Amino acid sequence: MIHLTARDLRHDGLTFGFSVVSSAVLIFAFLLLIPLSMAIRRFGETAGPPQNLYVLEKDALQPEESRIEPGLSDQVAAILGERLDRLDPVVFRILRIEEHPMQLRGVAVESWGPTFQLELIDGAWPSDPAEIVIGQAAAQAGGWRAGSDIEIYGQEFRVAGIADGQGTKAQTIWMSFAAARALFGPERGPQLLVAHLKPSADPLEARQDLEDGLNSLGTGYEPYFEDGLLREAGAALNDLRSLSILTALIGFAAVTIGSSNLAWLAAEERRRWLGILRAVGFARHDLARYFLLRAAVISVAAYLLALAAAAAFLSSGVTPQSLAIGGLEPGLSLTPATAALGLALASLATLAGTWLSVRRVLASSPSLMLGRGPGSTFA
């Protein structure tokens, strides 16, 4: 059957090539959409229990649009009382830095570890106002490393270190609160207040008490858990993730349907030839192996073509800037697990579509295959 399949595919090279290319287009889409959905999911990840409460204006669609009024810190501290461990104002901006959209946060350096769970993986923490730390994902997107010089808002900064963190923290440029105020000016002030609760505090109770207290004071501010704020700010990303998964599933349904149509066409073109094979002693399972082997060769060839195209596309560097949303660049990478899943699903879809199409052919007798006229089917 291997020799028969190879000779058949060589003889019908045009149809074979069309089958490979049409399937490869859909597999290529899967190999890009699944990494995109995984990258988007990582934006919403937070580490550990919800010990951080973010306070910002109720009507702000993005944290950058909020503004913390003077005196709000004292009100929040009074409401939370002994449950409060640290309270930090945060300067939050979305900037294009060296052609890369980035989130920038200005917050006290001593809070980076205990409050925001940043982990230094290269270099050192800043010791000078002109030094910054860059999240690992942001550093990869911009090609920066410890010791690099970066111009931000018209001022030169030195990258003191590279840090990692959950969610959007790895996509952020970090500087001290004093450096951020000096860079952007004190007019707008901070955009957020981050209340870090003590481990003994009940987060749900603290959030409810803070919300009730702010409402009773008529401040116009509302507290969010850190993951809740990410969900609010990342609604568009979540929708994009769902759409990417749905599109990938539709693509593989299309592979199944396309494989079924191609197998039906191949069987229709070879009906008399198949009838002759049955008449000279080939069993139904022999013909089944022929069609399935033919489909397997097409699916593997299509997968390899799609894999090469996806790898070339991801390595070209054109994807992050075109996919940036809210200052976030979802760094796409093709992992071995995703590649293996793509191969498994492509093979399954192709074989399933082929089997659905040819099973009726295999049930036909040799006389029916040889006796029908042109244009008839095996239904």
C-alpha positions in Angstrom: 0.0 0.0 0.0 2.9 2.4 0.6 4.2 1.9 -2.9 0.7 2.2 -4.4 0.1 5.5 -2.4 3.4 7.0 -3.4 2.9 6.3 -7.1 -0.7 7.6 -7.0 0.4 10.9 -5.3 3.3 11.4 -7.8 0.9 10.8 -10.7 -1.7 13.3 -9.3 0.8 15.9 -8.2 -1.4 18.9 -8.9 -4.3 17.7 -6.7 -1.8 16.6 -4.0 -0.2 20.1 -4.0 -3.6 21.8 -3.8 -4.6 19.5 -0.9 -1.4 20.3 1.0 -1.6 24.1 0.6 -5.3 24.4 1.5 -4.8 22.4 4.7 -1.5 24.2 5.5 -3.3 27.6 5.5 -5.7 26.4 8.2 -3.0 24.7 10.3 -0.9 27.9 10.0 -3.7 29.9 11.5 -4.0 27.4 14.4 -0.2 27.6 15.1 -0.6 31.4 15.5 -3.9 31.7 17.3 -3.2 29.2 20.1 0.0 31.0 21.2 -1.9 34.3 21.0 -4.6 32.9 23.4 -2.0 31.6 25.8 -0.1 34.9 25.8 -3.4 36.8 26.5 -4.2 34.4 29.3 -0.9 35.1 31.0 -1.8 38.8 31.1 -4.5 38.1 33.6 -2.4 35.9 35.9 -1.7 37.1 39.5 0.4 35.5 42.1 -0.9 34.2 45.4 -4.0 35.4 47.4 -5.6 38.8 46.6 -3.6 40.9 49.1 -3.5 44.0 46.8 -6.4 46.4 46.5 -6.2 48.9 43.7 -8.1 52.2 44.1 -8.9 54.4 41.1 -11.7 56.6 39.8 -15.0 54.9 39.1 -15.5 56.4 35.6 -11.9 55.6 34.4 -11.9 53.2 31.5 -8.1 52.7 31.8 -5.9 53.1 34.8 -4.0 55.8 32.9 -7.2 58.0 32.9 -7.6 58.0 36.6 -6.2 60.6 39.0 -5.7 60.3 42.7 -6.7 63.4 44.6 -4.5 64.7 47.5 -5.8 63.4 50.8 -7.2 60.1 49.4 -4.3 58.2 50.9 -5.1 59.3 54.4 -8.8 58.3 53.9 -7.9 54.9 52.7 -5.4 54.3 55.5 -8.1 55.4 58.0 -10.7 53.0 56.6 -8.4 49.9 56.5 -6.6 50.7 59.8 -4.4 47.9 61.2 -5.2 45.7 58.2 -3.0 47.8 56.0 0.6 46.9 55.5 1.7 49.4 52.8 -0.1 52.1 50.8 1.6 53.2 47.6 0.6 55.8 45.0 1.5 54.7 41.5 2.2 56.8 38.4 0.8 54.8 35.5 1.4 55.6 31.8 1.2 53.9 28.4 4.0 55.1 26.2 5.7 54.2 22.9 9.3 53.7 23.7 11.7 53.0 20.8 8.6 52.1 18.7 7.3 49.6 21.3 4.1 50.4 23.2 4.8 49.9 26.9 3.2 50.2 30.3 5.2 52.3 32.7 4.7 52.3 36.5 6.4 54.7 38.9 6.2 53.4 42.5 8.4 53.3 45.5 11.2 50.8 44.9 10.9 49.2 48.3 7.4 48.0 47.3 8.4 46.2 44.1 9.2 43.0 45.9 6.7 42.7 48.8 3.7 44.4 47.1 4.1 43.6 43.4 6.1 40.3 43.7 8.8 41.3 41.3 11.7 38.9 41.2 15.1 40.2 39.9 16.5 37.8 37.3 19.4 39.9 36.0 21.3 43.0 37.1 20.4 44.9 40.3 17.7 47.1 41.8 18.0 50.8 41.0 20.3 52.9 43.3 19.9 56.1 41.3 16.8 58.0 40.1 18.1 57.7 36.5 18.0 53.9 36.7 15.0 51.6 35.9 14.1 48.0 35.9 12.3 46.4 32.9 10.0 43.4 33.0 11.3 40.3 31.3 8.7 40.2 28.5 9.2 44.0 27.8 12.9 43.5 27.7 12.6 40.7 25.1 10.2 42.8 23.0 12.6 45.8 22.9 15.8 43.9 22.8 17.0 45.5 26.0 19.2 44.1 28.8 20.9 45.2 32.0 23.2 48.1 31.2 21.2 49.4 28.2 20.4 53.1 27.8 16.7 54.0 27.0 15.2 57.3 26.2 11.8 57.7 28.0 9.7 60.9 27.5 12.8 62.7 26.3 15.1 61.7 29.2 17.9 59.1 29.3 17.6 56.1 31.7 19.9 53.2 32.4 18.5 49.7 32.7 19.7 48.5 36.1 18.1 45.1 36.0 15.5 42.7 34.4 12.7 41.4 36.6 9.9 38.9 36.2 6.4 38.9 37.6 2.9 37.6 37.0 0.5 39.1 34.5 1.3 42.5 33.0 4.1 43.1 35.5 6.5 41.4 33.1 5.4 43.7 30.3 6.1 46.9 32.4 8.9 49.4 32.8 9.5 50.2 36.5 10.9 53.4 37.9 10.8 55.0 41.3 7.8 57.1 42.2 10.0 60.2 42.7 11.6 59.7 39.2 8.2 59.3 37.6 6.9 62.5 39.2 10.0 64.4 38.1 9.6 62.9 34.5 6.0 63.6 34.0 5.5 66.6 36.3 3.3 66.7 39.5 0.2 68.2 37.7 -1.7 65.0 37.2 -0.3 63.2 40.2 -0.5 59.5 40.6 -3.2 57.4 38.8 -3.6 54.6 41.3 -3.4 53.8 45.0 -2.2 50.2 45.8 -3.1 49.0 49.3 -1.1 46.0 50.3 -2.9 44.1 53.1 -1.3 42.2 56.0 -1.5 38.4 55.6 -3.8 38.3 58.6 -6.4 40.5 57.0 -9.5 39.1 55.3 -9.2 40.5 51.7 -13.0 40.2 51.0 -13.9 42.0 54.2 -11.3 44.7 53.7 -12.4 45.4 50.1 -16.1 45.7 51.2 -15.2 48.0 54.1 -13.1 50.1 51.8 -15.8 50.3 49.2 -18.4 51.3 51.8 -16.1 53.8 53.4 -15.2 55.5 50.1 -18.9 55.6 49.0 -20.0 57.2 52.4 -17.3 59.9 51.9 -18.5 60.5 48.4 -15.0 60.3 47.0 -15.9 58.9 43.5 -13.3 56.1 43.9 -13.7 52.3 43.9 -11.4 49.5 45.1 -10.6 46.5 43.0 -8.7 43.3 43.6 -5.6 43.2 41.4 -7.0 40.3 39.3 -10.4 42.0 39.1 -8.7 45.2 37.7 -6.9 43.2 35.1 -10.1 41.6 34.0 -11.8 45.0 33.8 -8.9 46.6 31.8 -8.3 43.5 29.7 -11.8 42.8 28.5 -10.8 43.4 24.9 -7.9 40.9 25.4 -10.2 38.3 26.9 -12.6 38.7 23.9 -9.7 38.4 21.6 -8.6 35.2 23.3 -12.0 33.6 23.0 -12.2 34.7 19.4 -8.8 33.2 18.6 -9.8 29.8 20.2 -13.1 29.8 18.3 -11.4 30.6 15.0 -8.8 27.8 15.6 -11.7 25.3 16.2 -13.5 26.5 13.1 -10.2 26.1 11.1 -9.9 22.5 12.1 -13.6 21.8 11.3 -12.8 23.2 7.9 -9.8 20.8 7.6 -12.2 17.9 8.3 -14.7 19.1 5.7 -12.0 19.8 3.2 -10.4 16.4 3.7 -13.8 14.8 3.3 -14.4 16.6 0.0 -10.9 15.8 -1.3 -11.2 12.1 -0.4 -14.6 11.9 -2.1 -13.1 13.5 -5.2 -10.2 11.1 -5.2 -12.5 8.1 -4.8 -14.9 9.4 -7.5 -12.0 9.7 -10.0 -10.7 6.2 -9.2 -13.9 4.3 -8.9 -13.3 1.9 -11.7 -9.7 1.4 -10.6 -10.9 0.7 -7.1 -13.4 -1.8 -8.5 -10.6 -3.6 -10.4 -8.5 -3.8 -7.2 -11.5 -5.3 -5.4 -12.1 -7.8 -8.2 -8.5 -9.1 -8.2 -8.5 -9.7 -4.5 -7.9 -6.5 -2.6 -10.1 -6.5 0.6 -12.0 -3.5 2.0 -9.5 -2.9 4.7 -6.7 -2.8 2.1 -8.5 0.1 0.3 -9.2 1.7 3.7 -5.4 1.7 4.5 -4.7 3.2 1.1 -7.1 6.2 1.6 -5.9 6.7 5.2 -2.3 6.5 4.3 -2.9 9.0 1.5 -4.6 11.3 3.9 -1.8 10.9 6.4 0.9 11.9 3.9 -1.2 15.0 2.9 -1.7 16.0 6.6 2.0 15.6 7.5 3.1 17.6 4.4 0.6 20.3 5.2 1.7 20.5 8.8 5.4 20.7 8.0 4.6 23.5 5.5 2.5 25.4 8.1 5.1 24.9 10.8 7.8 26.3 8.7 5.7 29.3 7.7 4.6 29.9 11.4 8.2 29.8 12.6 9.3 32.2 10.0 6.5 34.6 10.7 7.1 34.6 14.5 10.8 35.1 14.0 10.3 38.0 11.7 9.4 40.3 14.6 6.4 41.9 12.9 3.8 40.4 15.3 4.2 42.2 18.7 3.7 45.8 17.5 0.7 44.9 15.3 -1.0 43.1 18.2 -0.3 45.7 21.0 -3.4 46.4 23.0 -3.4 48.8 26.0 0.4 49.1 26.0 0.8 45.3 26.1 2.6 43.3 23.5 1.6 39.6 23.6 5.0 37.9 22.9 4.1 35.0 20.8 6.2 31.8 20.8 5.7 28.4 19.3 6.3 25.9 22.1 6.9 22.1 21.5 3.6 21.4 23.2 1.7 23.7 20.8 3.5 22.2 17.8 2.8 18.7 18.9 -0.9 19.6 19.5 -1.1 21.1 16.0 0.3 17.9 14.5 -2.1 15.7 16.4 -5.2 17.8 15.6 -4.2 18.2 11.9 -3.8 14.4 11.6 -7.0 13.7 13.4 -9.1 16.1 11.4 -7.7 14.9 8.1 -8.2 11.2 8.9 -11.7 11.8 10.3 -12.7 13.7 7.2 -11.3 11.0 4.9 -13.0 8.2 6.7 -16.4 9.9 6.7 -16.1 10.3 2.9 -14.8 6.9 1.8 -16.6 4.5 4.2 -19.5 4.2 1.8 -17.0 3.4 -1.0 -15.6 0.6 1.0 -19.1 -0.9 1.5 -19.8 -1.1 -2.2 -19.3 -4.3 -4.1 -16.8 -4.6 -7.0 -19.7 -5.0 -9.5 -21.3 -1.7 -8.4 -17.9 0.1 -8.7 -17.4 -1.3 -12.2 -20.9 -1.1 -13.5 -21.8 2.5 -12.8 -21.7 5.1 -15.5 -19.7 8.4 -15.6 -20.8 11.0 -13.2 -22.4 8.6 -10.7 -21.5 8.5 -7.0 -20.9 5.9 -4.4 -23.8 7.0 -2.2 
